[in-house]
Amino acid sequence: MLRMLAGLTLVLTGADHWTTYLCLRMPVQGWEVIEANPVADWLFGMAGLVPGLVIDTGITGFAVLFLLLTPRFGNRIKAGLLVFIASTTGYAVINNLNAMQDLGLSPLGVH
């Protein structure tokens, strides 16, 4: 169960990062597209979009691996944390996909 939740979290993280990249990689005429997460916005401002996404991916991967391997937390707490991360990340993906539809962007990254 924990491995499945961890896998779901990582897949949703990948989808979030891909859709975030597509939304923020270049200006869209007539729209002001911004990063809604203030921590991610700060990271992108400090490191740049692609390096920021790479850093975020690494942090998320480390956190998921830590949760899977650490004996410090019971499985119920681990599962709860993974469900929380997957849920909030899934919400971000849905939000990004809705924004992409409004902006006329392809989820495949083509113009």
N, C-alpha and C positions, 0 to 999 in steps of 0.2 A: 504494500500500500504506500509506504513512504517513498519508494523508488518511483512509483507511478506519479505521485504528486510532485516529486522532484523533477521528473521528466517533463511533466505538464508545465511546471514553472519555467523550465529552461526553454521549452518551445514557445511559450507565450512571451518570454523575454526576447527571444529572437524576432518574433512577429512585431513586438513593440518597437524594438530598435530599427527594424527594417522600415516600418511605417513612419516612425519618427524621422528617419533619414529622408524618406521620400517627401515628407511634408516640409522639412526645413532645409533641404539641400540647395534650393535656389528660390529667389523671390517669385511669387505668383502675381501677375499683374492684376491690380485692383483689390488685392487682399493683403492684410498684415497677419502673417502666420507666426505665432510665437510658441515657445515651449511653456506649457502650463505648470510643470513641476519646477518649483523654484530651485531645488537642489540640482536637478539636471540642467536647468537653464544656466546656473552658475558654472557648472562643470563645462558645458559647451562654450561658455564665454571665456573660461580660463584655458581650456585645452583645444578648443575647436570641436566641430560637430563629430567628425569621424573618430578622432582620438578620444573624445568624451564618451562616445558610444562603446568604443573598445574598452575603456576603463570601466564603464558601467557594467559591461558584459563580464569582465573579469571579477569585479566585486560580487556580482550576483552569483556567478559560478562558484566562487570561493564560499559565499554564505550558504549556498545549497549543499555543497560538499561538506562544510563544517556541520550543518544540521544533520546530515546523514551519518556522519562518523562520530560525532561527539557523544560520550556517555553522560554528559552533564545534564541533559534534558531527557525526559521520558518521551516515549513515542507519541503520546497524546499532544504534548506541547509541540513537538516537532511537526506533527501533522497539522496542528492549528496554525503554526507559523507559515507552513508551506501553502495551506489553503488561503491564508490572508494575502501572501505575496502573489499567488496565482490569481486571486480574485481582483486585486487592485491592478495587476498587470493586464489582465483580461479586459478590465474596464478601459484602460489606456488604449489597448488595441482597438476596441470598438469605437472609442472616441476618435482615434486617428483615422480609421476606415471611413467614418462618417465625414470627417473633415476632408479626406481625400475625394470622396464623392462630390462634396460641395465645391471643391477646388478643381474638379475635373482631372485628377491625377490617377494614373493607372497603378494598381498594386504590384504590377510587374516591373515598374520603373521605366516604362516607355512613355514617350510624349504623345 
